[in-house]
């Protein structure tokens, strides 16, 4: 996020992707039909929390330049 800001952008939002999901074995989804939906909901809920975002292997950053305003 510091790099995005240093490049002259204003960060509007950032979301960590895979903070939990990347650590859950795919075999879990075979045995529990609702597990994928629950995991997706959990990921969405924690994706903006800084501690979980720091653990995520991917981060989506939404930013704009001063010219976009």
C-alpha positions in Angstrom: 0.0 0.0 0.0 2.9 2.3 0.7 4.2 1.8 -2.9 0.8 2.6 -4.3 0.6 5.8 -2.2 4.2 6.7 -3.1 3.3 6.4 -6.8 0.8 9.2 -6.3 -2.4 7.2 -5.8 -5.0 7.4 -3.1 -5.9 4.0 -1.7 -9.7 3.6 -1.6 -9.8 0.0 -0.4 -7.6 -3.0 -0.1 -8.6 -6.7 0.3 -6.4 -9.6 1.2 -7.2 -12.6 -0.9 -6.5 -16.2 0.3 -5.6 -15.4 3.9 -7.6 -18.4 5.1 -8.7 -20.2 1.9 -5.1 -21.0 0.8 -4.6 -23.0 3.9 -7.7 -25.2 3.7 -7.2 -28.5 1.9 -9.5 -29.0 -1.1 -10.5 -32.4 0.3 -12.6 -30.5 2.9 -15.0 -29.4 0.2 -15.6 -32.9 -0.9 -17.0 -34.0 2.5 -19.0 -30.8 3.3 -21.3 -29.3 0.6 -21.6 -26.0 2.5 -17.9 -25.6 3.3 -17.0 -23.6 0.2 -19.8 -21.1 0.8 -18.8 -20.7 4.4 -15.1 -20.3 3.5 -16.0 -17.7 0.9 -18.1 -15.8 3.4 -15.3 -15.9 6.0 -12.7 -14.6 3.4 -15.0 -11.7 2.5 -15.5 -10.8 6.1 -11.8 -10.7 7.1 -10.4 -9.5 3.8 -10.2 -5.8 4.9 -8.7 -6.5 8.4 -5.1 -5.4 8.3 -3.8 -8.5 10.3 -5.4 -10.9 7.9 -4.6 -8.8 4.8 -0.9 -9.1 5.9 -1.2 -12.9 5.8 -2.8 -13.0 2.4 -0.7 -14.1 -0.6 -2.6 -11.7 -2.8 -3.9 -8.2 -2.3 -6.4 -6.4 -4.4 -6.0 -2.6 -4.2 -8.5 -0.1 -5.4 -6.9 3.3 -5.9 -7.3 6.5 -7.9 -5.1 9.3 -9.0 -5.7 12.9 -8.2 -6.9 13.3 -11.8 -9.7 10.8 -11.3 -11.5 12.9 -8.8 
